[in-house]
Amino acid sequence: MFELFIILLDLFMALFMFLLGLYFYKSKGKASNLLTGYNMRPDEERKKFDEEAMCHSYGKRMMIMAIPFLAGAVIDLFKAGAGCALAWGIWIILLISLLIKRVRTEK
C-alpha cells in the first residue's frame, strides 16, 4: 500500500509541475500575475520586462521540474521511497536555481 501511495505521489507531482509549466508557457505573459511580488510592482516598472518571454522561460523550467518525479516513480517500483526522496531532492535544487535565475533576471 505504501509503495502505491509513493508512486502515485510522484506521478501527481509530475503532472502538477508539467501542467503548471504548460500554463505559464502558453499564458502569453498573463501568468506573470502569479509570481510572488511581481504583481505588486507599479505598472511603469512592469513595462520594463517582457512578460511573455519571462513566462515562456519559467514555464519551460517548470515542465523540466516534472522529470525528476517521473524518474522517481520508476525508481520507486524497485525500491519504495528512494525515488520519491531523490525526486524531491533534485526538485529542491531546481527550485533554488529557478529562484536564483529570477532574482538575476529581475534586477
Rosetta constraint file for C-alpha pairs under 8 A:
AtomPair CA 1 CA 5 HARMONIC 6.37 0.50
AtomPair CA 2 CA 6 HARMONIC 6.24 0.50
AtomPair CA 2 CA 80 HARMONIC 7.77 0.50
AtomPair CA 3 CA 7 HARMONIC 6.24 0.50
AtomPair CA 3 CA 76 HARMONIC 7.10 0.50
AtomPair CA 3 CA 77 HARMONIC 7.52 0.50
AtomPair CA 3 CA 80 HARMONIC 5.32 0.50
AtomPair CA 3 CA 81 HARMONIC 7.37 0.50
AtomPair CA 4 CA 8 HARMONIC 6.08 0.50
AtomPair CA 5 CA 9 HARMONIC 6.06 0.50
AtomPair CA 6 CA 10 HARMONIC 6.27 0.50
AtomPair CA 6 CA 73 HARMONIC 7.65 0.50
AtomPair CA 6 CA 76 HARMONIC 7.26 0.50
AtomPair CA 6 CA 80 HARMONIC 7.07 0.50
AtomPair CA 6 CA 81 HARMONIC 6.48 0.50
AtomPair CA 6 CA 84 HARMONIC 6.74 0.50
AtomPair CA 7 CA 11 HARMONIC 6.25 0.50
AtomPair CA 7 CA 72 HARMONIC 7.85 0.50
AtomPair CA 7 CA 73 HARMONIC 4.97 0.50
AtomPair CA 7 CA 74 HARMONIC 7.98 0.50
AtomPair CA 7 CA 76 HARMONIC 6.25 0.50
AtomPair CA 7 CA 77 HARMONIC 7.41 0.50
AtomPair CA 7 CA 84 HARMONIC 7.76 0.50
AtomPair CA 8 CA 12 HARMONIC 5.95 0.50
AtomPair CA 8 CA 73 HARMONIC 7.76 0.50
AtomPair CA 9 CA 13 HARMONIC 6.14 0.50
AtomPair CA 10 CA 14 HARMONIC 6.18 0.50
AtomPair CA 10 CA 69 HARMONIC 4.96 0.50
AtomPair CA 10 CA 70 HARMONIC 6.55 0.50
AtomPair CA 10 CA 72 HARMONIC 6.44 0.50
AtomPair CA 10 CA 73 HARMONIC 5.43 0.50
AtomPair CA 10 CA 84 HARMONIC 6.33 0.50
AtomPair CA 10 CA 87 HARMONIC 7.99 0.50
AtomPair CA 11 CA 15 HARMONIC 6.15 0.50
AtomPair CA 11 CA 69 HARMONIC 6.51 0.50
AtomPair CA 11 CA 70 HARMONIC 6.29 0.50
AtomPair CA 11 CA 73 HARMONIC 6.54 0.50
AtomPair CA 12 CA 16 HARMONIC 6.02 0.50
AtomPair CA 13 CA 17 HARMONIC 6.01 0.50
AtomPair CA 13 CA 66 HARMONIC 6.99 0.50
AtomPair CA 13 CA 69 HARMONIC 6.52 0.50
AtomPair CA 14 CA 18 HARMONIC 6.06 0.50
AtomPair CA 14 CA 65 HARMONIC 7.69 0.50
AtomPair CA 14 CA 66 HARMONIC 4.24 0.50
AtomPair CA 14 CA 67 HARMONIC 6.73 0.50
AtomPair CA 14 CA 68 HARMONIC 7.79 0.50
AtomPair CA 14 CA 69 HARMONIC 5.22 0.50
AtomPair CA 14 CA 70 HARMONIC 6.07 0.50
AtomPair CA 15 CA 19 HARMONIC 6.05 0.50
AtomPair CA 15 CA 66 HARMONIC 6.97 0.50
AtomPair CA 16 CA 20 HARMONIC 6.04 0.50
AtomPair CA 16 CA 66 HARMONIC 7.82 0.50
AtomPair CA 17 CA 21 HARMONIC 6.02 0.50
AtomPair CA 17 CA 62 HARMONIC 5.89 0.50
AtomPair CA 17 CA 63 HARMONIC 5.94 0.50
AtomPair CA 17 CA 65 HARMONIC 6.43 0.50
AtomPair CA 17 CA 66 HARMONIC 5.24 0.50
AtomPair CA 18 CA 22 HARMONIC 6.04 0.50
AtomPair CA 18 CA 62 HARMONIC 6.52 0.50
AtomPair CA 18 CA 63 HARMONIC 4.41 0.50
AtomPair CA 18 CA 64 HARMONIC 7.58 0.50
AtomPair CA 18 CA 65 HARMONIC 7.57 0.50
AtomPair CA 18 CA 66 HARMONIC 5.63 0.50
AtomPair CA 19 CA 23 HARMONIC 6.08 0.50
AtomPair CA 19 CA 63 HARMONIC 7.49 0.50
AtomPair CA 20 CA 24 HARMONIC 6.35 0.50
AtomPair CA 20 CA 59 HARMONIC 7.35 0.50
AtomPair CA 20 CA 62 HARMONIC 7.01 0.50
AtomPair CA 20 CA 63 HARMONIC 7.57 0.50
AtomPair CA 21 CA 25 HARMONIC 6.06 0.50
AtomPair CA 21 CA 58 HARMONIC 7.08 0.50
AtomPair CA 21 CA 59 HARMONIC 3.94 0.50
AtomPair CA 21 CA 60 HARMONIC 6.17 0.50
AtomPair CA 21 CA 61 HARMONIC 7.18 0.50
AtomPair CA 21 CA 62 HARMONIC 4.57 0.50
AtomPair CA 21 CA 63 HARMONIC 4.83 0.50
AtomPair CA 22 CA 26 HARMONIC 6.09 0.50
AtomPair CA 22 CA 59 HARMONIC 5.90 0.50
AtomPair CA 22 CA 60 HARMONIC 7.62 0.50
AtomPair CA 22 CA 63 HARMONIC 6.80 0.50
AtomPair CA 23 CA 27 HARMONIC 5.80 0.50
AtomPair CA 23 CA 31 HARMONIC 7.45 0.50
AtomPair CA 23 CA 59 HARMONIC 7.14 0.50
AtomPair CA 24 CA 28 HARMONIC 7.87 0.50
AtomPair CA 24 CA 29 HARMONIC 7.58 0.50
AtomPair CA 24 CA 30 HARMONIC 7.94 0.50
AtomPair CA 24 CA 31 HARMONIC 5.45 0.50
AtomPair CA 24 CA 32 HARMONIC 7.89 0.50
AtomPair CA 24 CA 55 HARMONIC 5.26 0.50
AtomPair CA 24 CA 56 HARMONIC 6.44 0.50
AtomPair CA 24 CA 58 HARMONIC 6.86 0.50
AtomPair CA 24 CA 59 HARMONIC 4.69 0.50
AtomPair CA 25 CA 55 HARMONIC 5.67 0.50
AtomPair CA 25 CA 56 HARMONIC 4.36 0.50
AtomPair CA 25 CA 57 HARMONIC 7.38 0.50
AtomPair CA 25 CA 58 HARMONIC 7.33 0.50
AtomPair CA 25 CA 59 HARMONIC 4.48 0.50
AtomPair CA 25 CA 60 HARMONIC 6.66 0.50
AtomPair CA 26 CA 56 HARMONIC 7.35 0.50
AtomPair CA 27 CA 31 HARMONIC 5.73 0.50
AtomPair CA 27 CA 52 HARMONIC 7.64 0.50
AtomPair CA 27 CA 55 HARMONIC 7.31 0.50
AtomPair CA 28 CA 51 HARMONIC 7.68 0.50
AtomPair CA 28 CA 52 HARMONIC 4.95 0.50
AtomPair CA 28 CA 55 HARMONIC 7.29 0.50
AtomPair CA 28 CA 56 HARMONIC 7.98 0.50
AtomPair CA 29 CA 50 HARMONIC 7.94 0.50
AtomPair CA 29 CA 51 HARMONIC 4.60 0.50
AtomPair CA 29 CA 52 HARMONIC 3.82 0.50
AtomPair CA 29 CA 53 HARMONIC 7.30 0.50
AtomPair CA 29 CA 54 HARMONIC 7.28 0.50
AtomPair CA 29 CA 55 HARMONIC 5.55 0.50
AtomPair CA 29 CA 56 HARMONIC 7.93 0.50
AtomPair CA 30 CA 51 HARMONIC 7.60 0.50
AtomPair CA 30 CA 52 HARMONIC 7.63 0.50
AtomPair CA 31 CA 35 HARMONIC 7.47 0.50
AtomPair CA 31 CA 55 HARMONIC 6.58 0.50
AtomPair CA 32 CA 38 HARMONIC 7.09 0.50
AtomPair CA 32 CA 39 HARMONIC 7.12 0.50
AtomPair CA 32 CA 51 HARMONIC 6.44 0.50
AtomPair CA 32 CA 54 HARMONIC 7.80 0.50
AtomPair CA 32 CA 55 HARMONIC 6.37 0.50
AtomPair CA 33 CA 38 HARMONIC 6.75 0.50
AtomPair CA 33 CA 39 HARMONIC 4.92 0.50
AtomPair CA 34 CA 38 HARMONIC 7.89 0.50
AtomPair CA 34 CA 39 HARMONIC 7.13 0.50
AtomPair CA 35 CA 39 HARMONIC 6.64 0.50
AtomPair CA 37 CA 41 HARMONIC 6.92 0.50
AtomPair CA 38 CA 46 HARMONIC 7.83 0.50
AtomPair CA 41 CA 45 HARMONIC 6.38 0.50
AtomPair CA 41 CA 46 HARMONIC 6.42 0.50
AtomPair CA 42 CA 46 HARMONIC 6.38 0.50
AtomPair CA 43 CA 47 HARMONIC 6.23 0.50
AtomPair CA 44 CA 48 HARMONIC 7.23 0.50
AtomPair CA 45 CA 49 HARMONIC 7.79 0.50
AtomPair CA 49 CA 54 HARMONIC 7.77 0.50
AtomPair CA 49 CA 106 HARMONIC 7.96 0.50
AtomPair CA 50 CA 54 HARMONIC 6.18 0.50
AtomPair CA 51 CA 55 HARMONIC 6.05 0.50
AtomPair CA 52 CA 56 HARMONIC 6.19 0.50
AtomPair CA 53 CA 57 HARMONIC 6.16 0.50
AtomPair CA 54 CA 58 HARMONIC 6.22 0.50
AtomPair CA 55 CA 59 HARMONIC 5.78 0.50
AtomPair CA 56 CA 60 HARMONIC 6.18 0.50
AtomPair CA 57 CA 61 HARMONIC 6.41 0.50
AtomPair CA 58 CA 62 HARMONIC 6.13 0.50
AtomPair CA 58 CA 98 HARMONIC 7.78 0.50
AtomPair CA 59 CA 63 HARMONIC 6.20 0.50
AtomPair CA 60 CA 64 HARMONIC 6.31 0.50
AtomPair CA 61 CA 65 HARMONIC 6.29 0.50
AtomPair CA 61 CA 98 HARMONIC 7.41 0.50
AtomPair CA 62 CA 66 HARMONIC 6.92 0.50
AtomPair CA 63 CA 67 HARMONIC 7.57 0.50
AtomPair CA 65 CA 69 HARMONIC 7.87 0.50
AtomPair CA 65 CA 91 HARMONIC 6.16 0.50
AtomPair CA 65 CA 94 HARMONIC 6.75 0.50
AtomPair CA 66 CA 70 HARMONIC 6.67 0.50
AtomPair CA 67 CA 71 HARMONIC 6.31 0.50
AtomPair CA 68 CA 72 HARMONIC 5.90 0.50
AtomPair CA 68 CA 86 HARMONIC 7.81 0.50
AtomPair CA 68 CA 87 HARMONIC 4.77 0.50
AtomPair CA 68 CA 88 HARMONIC 7.72 0.50
AtomPair CA 68 CA 90 HARMONIC 6.61 0.50
AtomPair CA 68 CA 91 HARMONIC 6.78 0.50
AtomPair CA 69 CA 73 HARMONIC 6.12 0.50
AtomPair CA 69 CA 83 HARMONIC 7.86 0.50
AtomPair CA 69 CA 84 HARMONIC 6.98 0.50
AtomPair CA 69 CA 87 HARMONIC 5.18 0.50
AtomPair CA 69 CA 88 HARMONIC 7.59 0.50
AtomPair CA 70 CA 74 HARMONIC 6.57 0.50
AtomPair CA 71 CA 75 HARMONIC 6.27 0.50
AtomPair CA 71 CA 83 HARMONIC 7.10 0.50
AtomPair CA 71 CA 87 HARMONIC 7.35 0.50
AtomPair CA 72 CA 76 HARMONIC 5.98 0.50
AtomPair CA 72 CA 82 HARMONIC 7.56 0.50
AtomPair CA 72 CA 83 HARMONIC 3.78 0.50
AtomPair CA 72 CA 84 HARMONIC 5.12 0.50
AtomPair CA 72 CA 85 HARMONIC 7.86 0.50
AtomPair CA 72 CA 86 HARMONIC 6.69 0.50
AtomPair CA 72 CA 87 HARMONIC 5.33 0.50
AtomPair CA 73 CA 77 HARMONIC 6.56 0.50
AtomPair CA 73 CA 83 HARMONIC 6.18 0.50
AtomPair CA 73 CA 84 HARMONIC 6.90 0.50
AtomPair CA 74 CA 78 HARMONIC 7.42 0.50
AtomPair CA 74 CA 83 HARMONIC 7.28 0.50
AtomPair CA 75 CA 79 HARMONIC 6.18 0.50
AtomPair CA 75 CA 80 HARMONIC 7.47 0.50
AtomPair CA 75 CA 82 HARMONIC 6.93 0.50
AtomPair CA 75 CA 83 HARMONIC 4.75 0.50
AtomPair CA 76 CA 80 HARMONIC 4.29 0.50
AtomPair CA 76 CA 81 HARMONIC 5.88 0.50
AtomPair CA 76 CA 82 HARMONIC 6.20 0.50
AtomPair CA 76 CA 83 HARMONIC 4.91 0.50
AtomPair CA 76 CA 84 HARMONIC 6.83 0.50
AtomPair CA 79 CA 83 HARMONIC 7.25 0.50
AtomPair CA 80 CA 84 HARMONIC 7.89 0.50
AtomPair CA 81 CA 85 HARMONIC 6.14 0.50
AtomPair CA 82 CA 86 HARMONIC 6.13 0.50
AtomPair CA 83 CA 87 HARMONIC 5.93 0.50
AtomPair CA 84 CA 88 HARMONIC 6.18 0.50
AtomPair CA 85 CA 89 HARMONIC 6.20 0.50
AtomPair CA 86 CA 90 HARMONIC 6.24 0.50
AtomPair CA 87 CA 91 HARMONIC 5.96 0.50
AtomPair CA 88 CA 92 HARMONIC 6.09 0.50
AtomPair CA 89 CA 93 HARMONIC 6.50 0.50
AtomPair CA 90 CA 94 HARMONIC 6.23 0.50
AtomPair CA 91 CA 95 HARMONIC 6.04 0.50
AtomPair CA 92 CA 96 HARMONIC 6.19 0.50
AtomPair CA 93 CA 97 HARMONIC 6.26 0.50
AtomPair CA 94 CA 98 HARMONIC 6.13 0.50
AtomPair CA 95 CA 99 HARMONIC 6.23 0.50
AtomPair CA 96 CA 100 HARMONIC 6.18 0.50
AtomPair CA 97 CA 101 HARMONIC 6.16 0.50
AtomPair CA 98 CA 102 HARMONIC 6.14 0.50
AtomPair CA 99 CA 103 HARMONIC 6.23 0.50
AtomPair CA 100 CA 104 HARMONIC 6.27 0.50
AtomPair CA 101 CA 105 HARMONIC 5.98 0.50
AtomPair CA 102 CA 106 HARMONIC 6.05 0.50
AtomPair CA 103 CA 107 HARMONIC 6.36 0.50
